Amino acid sequence: MVFKILSQNKNGTFCGTVNESVLINSSTADVWKIVGNFTGLGEWVEGVKKTESLSKVKNNFGAARKIYFADGGHVIEYAVGWKDMEYLSYIATSGLPLQGYHATITVHPKTKNSLVEWSSFLISNDSDKKQFLEFLESMSSFYASSLVHLKEKLEKTK
């Protein structure tokens, strides 16, 4: 697990990062078919019950989605960066106990494999340092298990 607090401002708000990655024995094109499907999170992300598109744009800059989790929670996200076969970046605008959340999923070709990285920058919302560290740890675990699920899904089809 790779997560850390970067700073704390005068008001007690914390900024932190979460980074997880996995090497998948699959081509970048095959990985991107799944990762680049902005509303297809239920195929590989842990705990996602369903995802619906909120925009005419589906898989590109400006796409919007609402994610429904098995635990009853939901999050709204917007794609704010996109380069086919390489990366997608998104922000969450509601549903998380944060002031800010920006994440990027990157797919790097590695000979016959693909390295998938999921990283994020988070800004706390009325939490103390211990609470924020616990949240970062849970996000790190969420990313790691989702990436393992992605790996298993792709390598199973080979």
FENMO-V84465 format. One record per backbone hydrogen bond with DSSP energy under -0.5 kcal/mol. NH is the residue of the N-H (numbers start at 0). CO is the residue of the C=O. Records with the same first field share a line. If there is no record, write none. Layout:
NH: CO  CO
This chain:
1: 18
2: 0
3: 16
5: 14
6: 14
8: 12
11: 8
14: 6
15: 121
16: 3
17: 119
18: 1
19: 117
21: 115
23: 21  113
25: 23
30: 26
31: 27
32: 28
33: 29  30
34: 30
35: 31
36: 33
37: 35
39: 36
42: 39
43: 40
44: 40
47: 44
48: 46  67
49: 67
51: 65
53: 63
54: 63
61: 78
62: 59
63: 56
64: 76
65: 51
66: 74
67: 49
68: 66  72
69: 46
71: 68
74: 66
75: 93
76: 64
77: 90
78: 62
79: 88
80: 88
82: 86
85: 82
86: 82
87: 104
88: 80
89: 102
90: 77
91: 100
92: 75
93: 75
97: 95
98: 122
99: 122
101: 120
102: 89
103: 118
104: 87
105: 103  116
106: 85
107: 105  114
109: 112
112: 109
113: 23
114: 107
115: 21  113
116: 105  114
117: 19
118: 103
119: 17
120: 101
121: 15
122: 99
123: 13
124: 96
131: 127
132: 128
133: 129
134: 130
135: 131
136: 132
137: 133
138: 134
139: 135
140: 136
141: 137
142: 138
143: 139
144: 140
145: 141
146: 142
147: 143
148: 144
149: 145
150: 146
151: 147
152: 148
153: 149
154: 150
155: 151
156: 152
157: 154
